[in-house]
Amino acid sequence: MEQIELPFILRDPIPGDMGMVVHQNAVLYSKEYGWDIRFEALVAKVVSDYITNFDPKYEKCWIAEKDGKMVGSIFVVKQDETTAKLRMLYVDSSARCLGIASKLVDECIKFAKSVGYKRMILWTNSILVDAARIYKKFGFKVENEEKHAMFGPELIGQTYSKDL
């Protein structure tokens, strides 16, 4: 069977990547959805918490790279003993439709299963319909919805979950 070569690689983060994760998320969501600096603060906090509290046995970050450029990222963090939390799926607008988001979500699920998590959750916003389509493809279901304006515009936050 011939192995298909993907037009991107997934790798572990290296120094400088986490600052780029914050920057890229902030710029993209401001440009595409009008989200304000409070979103950047949330992303910076998630990244800071990940670095500060990192438990390599139960947590992981993947960086997607294409042609030497970071074009995506995702995190799995420990919510509790049996629950993993998928955080901050990001794919740069220049690299969409290459299967990066699906591959990142798939890697998260495989990792979470391999370390013994029984459930995975995530929080997103209903306006992110492409991400929702991917989450649903992998069996995530909406558990809860709540209106908020944490990043400027009025949004509907959604909590998804999936048994592993």
C-alpha positions in Angstrom: 0.0 0.0 0.0 1.4 3.4 -1.0 1.8 5.9 1.7 0.4 9.3 0.9 2.6 12.2 1.7 0.8 15.1 3.4 1.6 18.7 2.3 2.3 19.5 6.0 4.0 18.0 9.0 2.9 17.8 12.6 5.6 18.4 15.2 6.2 19.2 18.8 6.5 22.9 19.7 10.0 24.5 19.8 11.0 27.8 21.5 9.1 30.7 19.9 6.1 28.6 18.8 3.9 29.5 21.8 4.3 33.2 21.2 3.3 32.6 17.5 0.3 30.6 18.7 -0.9 33.6 20.6 -0.1 36.0 17.8 -1.6 34.0 15.0 -4.9 33.3 16.9 -5.3 36.9 17.9 -4.7 38.2 14.3 -6.9 35.6 12.6 -9.9 35.9 14.9 -9.7 39.7 14.9 -9.5 39.9 11.2 -12.1 37.2 10.4 -14.6 37.7 13.3 -13.9 41.1 14.8 -12.8 39.6 18.2 -11.0 42.1 20.4 -7.9 42.0 22.5 -9.7 40.0 25.3 -9.5 37.0 23.0 -5.8 37.5 22.7 -5.6 37.6 26.5 -7.5 34.3 26.8 -5.2 32.6 24.3 -2.2 34.0 26.1 -3.5 32.6 29.4 -4.2 29.2 28.0 -0.7 29.1 26.5 0.8 30.3 29.8 -1.1 27.8 31.8 0.0 25.0 29.4 3.6 25.9 29.7 3.6 26.5 33.5 1.6 23.4 34.4 2.7 21.1 31.6 2.3 17.4 32.4 3.9 15.5 29.5 2.2 12.3 30.4 -1.3 13.7 30.0 -0.9 16.9 27.9 0.4 17.6 24.4 0.6 20.4 21.8 1.0 19.8 18.1 2.2 22.4 15.6 1.3 22.0 11.9 4.0 23.3 9.6 3.9 23.8 5.8 6.9 24.9 3.8 8.7 26.0 7.0 5.8 28.1 8.3 3.6 27.4 11.3 0.1 27.0 9.9 -1.8 25.3 12.7 -1.8 24.2 16.3 -3.9 22.4 18.9 -3.6 21.4 22.5 -4.8 18.6 24.8 -4.8 19.5 28.5 -5.9 17.6 31.6 -9.4 18.7 32.7 -9.5 16.0 35.4 -8.4 12.4 35.9 -10.7 11.0 33.3 -11.3 14.0 31.0 -9.1 15.6 28.4 -9.8 19.1 27.1 -9.1 19.9 23.5 -7.9 23.6 23.3 -7.4 26.2 20.6 -7.7 24.4 17.2 -6.1 26.8 14.8 -5.4 26.6 11.1 -4.1 29.6 9.2 -6.3 30.9 6.4 -3.4 30.2 3.9 -3.5 26.5 4.7 -7.2 25.6 4.8 -8.6 22.6 2.9 -5.5 20.5 3.3 -6.9 18.3 6.1 -4.8 20.0 8.8 -7.7 20.6 11.2 -9.0 17.0 10.9 -5.5 15.6 11.4 -4.9 17.8 14.5 -8.2 16.7 16.0 -7.5 13.0 15.2 -4.1 13.2 16.8 -5.7 14.7 20.0 -8.2 11.9 20.2 -5.6 9.2 19.7 -3.3 10.8 22.3 -6.2 11.1 24.8 -7.2 7.5 24.4 -3.6 6.3 24.6 -3.0 7.9 28.0 -6.3 6.6 29.5 -8.7 9.5 29.3 -12.3 8.3 29.1 -13.9 11.5 27.8 -12.9 14.6 25.8 -14.5 18.1 26.0 -13.9 21.4 24.2 -15.3 24.9 24.1 -15.9 26.8 20.9 -18.3 29.3 19.4 -21.2 28.6 17.1 -19.9 31.1 14.5 -16.9 28.7 13.9 -19.0 26.4 11.6 -16.0 24.7 9.9 -14.6 23.6 13.2 -18.0 22.4 14.4 -18.3 20.3 11.2 -14.9 18.6 12.1 -15.8 18.1 15.7 -19.1 16.4 14.7 -17.3 14.3 12.2 -15.2 12.9 15.0 -18.3 12.2 17.2 -18.4 15.3 19.4 -21.9 16.4 20.5 -23.0 19.8 21.8 -23.6 19.6 25.5 -24.4 23.2 26.3 -24.8 26.6 24.6 -24.5 30.0 26.3 -24.6 33.5 24.9 -21.7 35.8 25.7 -19.8 38.8 24.5 -16.4 38.0 26.0 -14.5 39.0 22.8 -16.6 42.0 21.7 -19.4 40.7 19.4 -22.3 38.7 20.8 -21.5 35.0 20.4 -22.9 31.7 21.4 -20.4 29.6 23.2 -20.7 25.9 22.9 -19.4 23.0 25.0 -18.9 19.8 23.1 -18.0 16.3 24.5 -17.1 12.9 23.3 -16.7 9.6 25.1 -13.4 8.0 24.2 
